[in-house]
Amino acid sequence: MTKKPLAGSTLLIIIIIITTHGHASAKDCLSTRMSIDSVKQMSRGEREFILIDVRSAKEFELFRIPGSINIPLFAIKTKTILKAKPLVMINEGHRYRQLLEECDALSNFGFTVSVVEGGLYQWKEKGGPLEGDVFAQRELNRIPPQTIFHGRTHENWTLIDVSPSGKSEPGLQNLKVIHLPYSKNLEQFVVGLKAEIRKQKTMPFHSFLIYDEEGTTYEGMEKQIQGAGISNVLYLKGGLEGYRTFEREQINIRQAKDEVKAEKTVKTHKRCATCP
């Protein structure tokens, strides 16, 4: 394996692809979270550490932090040499549950581990170097519907509905949803958004996700929000309609599986009915 450390830095970067799921409490890693500024400061100093990117192999191929290496997650525990340096784990910046559980599991195996709050999105926003597909990097703050669907019961998100109507959505009932309509009164909108972000500032690994009906107002809105100095918000790709479409697809898949299972059960009973 070759190493390409960042220029003028003692940072050793190792990219780990997560392939398994843990079930630890992750309490220890909540208390050892690390800010983007802290990681950048460490990379400029003399202290060596290992930065671990836990995204999928496909996502890693699109873009990555310079000098990164790929090692499967299952191999970490077997490479005891990694215990010699602190591990700092990072992902895209909006899914933390699995990352925290894996962090805690590694701690139990004797590794010194922390998790970067803000992920690669905030790394990019704060000037951290990335290499690879520039267009894919621009999508870091666009969250696909499947991420919300699968994480709606356990991720630490606040959803901000910027549509005029603000109707409640049954599929999002497990999440905190705030109605903050985006209108021509930009100052009022920005003041309201900043107020909501301040309320949750003390909550670790908290993400703010903006959505409208169809995801059509994001481009102009994003420029105005960034112009107001707000950079830690994400956007639901395809809006609420995109989420509904994905949710319907998942319901249809589940129903199809249930029908197949029921059909097999009926056939089994019919065969057994003639048994001696």
N, C-alpha and C positions, 0 to 999 in steps of 0.2 A: 504494500500500500504506500502511495506517495503522499507527502504532506506539502501543502502550500500555505504556510502561515501568512496572515495579513502583514503587510509591510510595516516595519517598526513595532511589531507586537510580539509578545511571547505567548499569545493565545494559540492553543492547540484546539482545533475544531474537529469533532467527530460527529457524524450524522448517524443516528440510530433510527431504523424503521420499526415502528411498533407493529407487532403481529399478534399479540395476545392481549387479554383483558385481565386486570387485577381487581381485587375486591377489598383492598385495605382501606383504612379509615382516612388516610391522607392528612391527618391532623398535624403531623410534624412538618410536612411540606407547606402547609398553609402559613406556618410561622416563619418559614425560611424563604419566602418569595423574594425575588430580586427585580429591581426596576431596570429598564433599558439603560438609563444613565449609569447605573452601577456596573452593568456588564461592559459598557463602552469604557468606563474608567478603569476597570480591571484589565481590559485588553490593551490599554495604553501603559499599564504599569509593569512591574517585574514579576507579579504573581501569575504563575501558570494555572490554567484550569481547562476543563474540557467542556465545550459547548455542544449540546446534543439536540439535534433537530429531529422531532418525532413524527413528521408528516409521512405520507405514503411515498413509495418509490417513484410513482408517476409525478407527484407534485414536486418532489425533490429534483427530478430530471428537468423540470421546466425552469426552475430558478433556485438558487441556494446561496448561502453565505460563502464567500471565496475560501478555498482551502479545505472544503468539507470532504468527508469520507463516509462511505456507507458500510454499516455493520448491523446485522439483524438484532432485534431486541434480546432474543433468547441467548445470544452470545455474551451479553454484558456481564451477567453473573459469573460466567466461566472465565472471564478475563480479569483476574484479580489485580493485575497491574494497574487497572483503572482506578483502584482504590487509593492509589498514591496521590491523586489530585482531586480537587473538588469537581463535581459534575454540575453543570448548569443546563437545564432542559428548556427547550423552546419549541413552540408550535406556531400555527398561523396567527393565533391571538384571539380566539373566541371559544374554543373548546378546551376546558381545563379538567373535567372530571377524570378522564382516563389518565391524563398526564400526571395529576396529583396522586392517583392511586399507584401508578408505576413508580413515581418518585418515592412514595412511602415504602413500597415493596423493596426497592433498591436500598433504602436506608436500613431496612431490616437485615439486608445481606452485608452490611458493613460499609456501604458507599456513603460519601458525603455529598448530598444532593440538594439542589434548590431549583425553583421554577421561575422563569422569566415572565413577569406580568406585562401584558401588552403584546407579546409574541412578535412574529415577523412583521406584522403590519405596523406596529409602533416602532420597530427597529428601522423600517424603511422611512417612516414619517420623520424620525429623528436623525436621519442622515446616515444610518448604518449601511455599509456596502452590501450589495447583492449582485450576483452575476446570473446571466441567463435571459430568458424571455421577458423583455421589458413589458410587453402587453399583458402577460400573465401576472406580473408583479402589480399592475394597476388593479387587478381583480381581488387583491388581498382583503379589501374591505367589502366585498360583495359575497354575501352568505347564501348558498343554495338552499332551497326549501327542505331538502332531505336532512340537512344539518339541524334545522329547527325541529323538524318532526321527530327525529331520533333523540334529540337532547332536551325536549320540552319538559320532561319530568325530573331532570336532575342538574341541568346546567344553570349557572347563576347569571341570568339575563334579565334586562328590563327592555321591553319592546315599546317603541314610541310610534303610535299611529298618527301620521301626519295628514291623513285623508280628511276631507270636509265633514263626512258623516260620523265617523268614529263609532260605527256599529261594532258590538262585541262579536267575536269569532269563537264558536264552540271549540274548534281545534286548538285554540291557544289559551284555553281556560286555566291551564296549570301554570301559566306564566304571568308575570306582572306586566300589564299593558296600560300605558298612559296615553290619553288622547291629547295631542298637541298639534292642532291643525296648522299646516303650512299655508300662509297667505301672503298677500302683498305687503303686509305689515311685518317686514323682516325683523325689525328691532324687537318687536314683541315676541316673535317666535324664538329668536336667539336668547333673549332674557329667560324665557320659559325653559328652553333646553338646558341652559347653563344651571338654572336652579335645580332641575331634576338630577343633573350630573353631580352637583354638590351634595345633594341629599344622600347619594350612594357612595360618596368618595371614600368612606372608611371601610367599605365592604371589599374584601380581597377578591381578586380575579372576577370582577364584575364587568359585564359587557353591555353596551347600549346598542340596540338594533332598531333602525328606522325602517318603516315600511309604509307604502301607500297602497292604493287599490291594484295597480298593475305595474308598478316599478318604473313609471314614466317621468317622474319629476326629480329623480335623483341627481342628474348631471348638474343642472343649474343650482339646485339646493346644496349640493356638496361644495361647490365653489364658494357659495355665500357662507356656509358653516365654517369652512376652513379659513375664509377671510376674517371671520370673527374670532379666530384663535382656538377653535374647537377641532381637535383631530382624533379623538378617541371614540368615534361612533362608526357603526357598521350599517350596511344596507341589505335588506332582504331581496335577493335576486328574483325578478318577476313579480314582486309585490305580493299582496294577499291572494291574488288570483293564481299566481304560480304555486303558492303553498296549497291552496284548495285543490288544484289539479293533481299535485303529488299525493295529497292525502286521499283523494278518490282512487288513485291508482293503487295505493297500498291497501285500501279497503277491498277493492276488487280482487287483488291478489290473495288476500286473506280469505275471502269468501270462496274463491276457486279452490283453495287448498282444503277448506272445511268441507266443501261438496265432495271432493275426491275422497277424503277421509270417511265421510258418512256413507258413500257408495261402497267402499271397501268393507265397512262394518256390516252393512246390509247383506252383502254377498256372503260374508262369514257366517252370519246367523242363518241364512238360507241353507248353507251346506250342513251346518250342525243340526238343523231341524230334522234331517233324514238320518242322522247318525243312530245306530242301534243303541 
